[in-house]
Amino acid sequence: MTAEELSKIIVKGMEEKKASNIVVMDLRNIKNTVSDFFVLCSGGSDTQIEAISDSIEEQVIKAGESAPYRSEGKSGKQWILMDYVDVVAHIFLKDRREFFGLEELWGDAKITRVE
């Protein structure tokens, strides 16, 4: 499965749990990036961001891929990061997303907003 296909499956997992402000950042044309895509979304509560994370993992496994190589933040429930190597999913509480500003930090990325 390509990184682009995986990013679409991750978006589907986010949509299943009503994530808001979903953004796919294509990092392939930027030098020295850690992955090909970042997929970001926001949730309204710690319970919702955990449910989004679980939904992403479920959708990815259903598609025949394995669990994330690494996952962080489930205990803090403010920013959950799921590392699938070529694609990294970031699930934020709304205020944490604004604070860290990944869209601005990776401003050279091609950004696609999911409606």
N, C-alpha and C positions, 0 to 999 in steps of 0.2 A: 504494500500500500504506500502510495506517495504521501509526502508531508501535506500536500494540499488536500488530498482526500481525507487524511486524518483530521485536519483542521475542521473540515465540514462535519465530520462525525462529532467532534467536540462541541461545535456550535449546536448540533442537534441535542446533545445532552444538556446544554445550557438552556435551550428553549423548552425542553421538557419540564423544567422546574421554574419557568417564568423569569429567567434572569433578565436583567435590564441592561441597556446600553452595551450590547455585544459588539465587539470590534475585533477584526482579524487584521493583524499587522504582518505584512510580507517583508521579511528581513533578508531575503535571498540576495539582493543587490547591494547589501551593505557589508563592507569588509569587517572581518573579525567578530562576527556575531556568534552567539552561543547556540542558536537554532535557526531554522528556516522561517518559522512562524511563531508569533505570540497570539494567543486568543484570549481576550479580556472580557470580563463581564462584571456586573455589580449585582449584589443581593441586598435585600432590605433588612435582614437580620442574620445573626449567627446561625440560626437553625436553617435558614434558606441557603446560605452559602455552603453549609455542610451537605444539604440535600442536592445542590447543584454538583458538587464534587462527586458524590455517590452516583448521580445520574450520568456524568461524563464517563466515569470508570465502567459503568454498566454498558453504555452504548459502545465504547471502544472494545470491550471484551466480546460483545455480541457481534461486532464486525470482524472478529477473528484476530484481533491484536491482543497484546498482553497488558497487564496492569502497568501503571506508570513506573518508569525506572526509579523515580524518586518523587516523594510527595511531602510537602511541609506545610505547617500552619493549621492543621486540623485541631490541635489542642487550643490554640489561641483564638481561632475562628474570627479573624479579622481580615486575613489575606491568606488564601489557600493557593499554593503553587503545585501544579501537577506537571512533572517533567517527563515527556514522552520522547526525549532526545531531540528529534527534528521539529517537534511542536511542543510549546510550553503553554499550559492553560493557567491563567491568573484569575482567581475569583475573589473579588473584594467586597467588603462593606463599602457603601458609597463614600463615606468620608475618608476612608483609607486610600481609596483609589485617587481621589483628588489630591491627597497629601503627597503620594508617591509620584504621580504624574508620569506614568510610563509612556503615554502617547507623546508627551513633549520631549521626554528623554530620548526616545527613538524617533525623532521628528522626520528623519530621512526615509522611514519605512513607508511603503505603500499601504495606506489604511483603508479598509473596507468596513463600513458600518452595516450591521445586519438589522434590517427592519423587522 
